[in-house]
Amino acid sequence: MYSEASTNMKVFENREISWLKFNERVLNQSLDLKTPLLERLKFLSIYGSNLDEFFRVRVGALLDQSLLE
């Protein structure tokens, strides 16, 4: 079914890294001068909201996990 090359590839990426890469793409979209100004502001708002959630939920969970160890 799968070739040897495909089995050696990394299939899954760390969830937090994937989340940060997505937010980077959203931020880059907000910096694109070809995007209308209102859309750029919306992308900045999404980026800020996502980053806030990332630190509240994901980083908070990592801190809690480190305290348990």
N, C-alpha and C positions, 0 to 999 in steps of 0.2 A: 504494500500500500504506500508506504513512505520511502523515499529514497534515503540513502545514508546521509546525504548533505542536509536534507530537511530535518533529520533527527538530531543532527549536531547543532542546529540553530537554536538560539534562545527563543522559546515560544512565548513565555510570559515575562512581563516586565514588572518590576516593583510597583505596587499601586501608588505609593506616594510620588515616585519619580514620574510615573505616567500623568498623575494629577498636575504636577508642576510643569511638565512639558505642555500639557493642554493650556494651562494658564499663560505660559510663555507665548503660545500661538495667539491667544486672545489679546494679550498685550501688544504683540506685533501688529495685529489687525488694527488696534486703536492708534498706532503710530503711523499707519499707512496714509500718506497724504492724498491718495486717490479715493479713499473712503470719505463719504460726506461727513461733515462735522458732527451732526447729531448722532450718527451711527458710531463715530469714534468715541463720543461721550458715553454712549450705551456700552460699548466694549470696555471702556475704563471702569464703568460702574460694575459690570460683571466681574472684571478682574479683581477689583477691590473686595467685592463680596466673597468671591471664591477664596481669595487669599486669607481673609478674615476667618472664614469657615475652616480652612486648612489648619490654621494655627489653633483655633479653638478645639477642633475635633481631633485631627490627626496628630498634631504635635502634643496636644494634651494627653492623648492615649499613649503615646510613646513615653512621655514623662511618667505617667502612672505606672506603666509597665516597668520602667527602670527603677522606680521606687520599690516595686515588689521583689526585685532581684537582689 
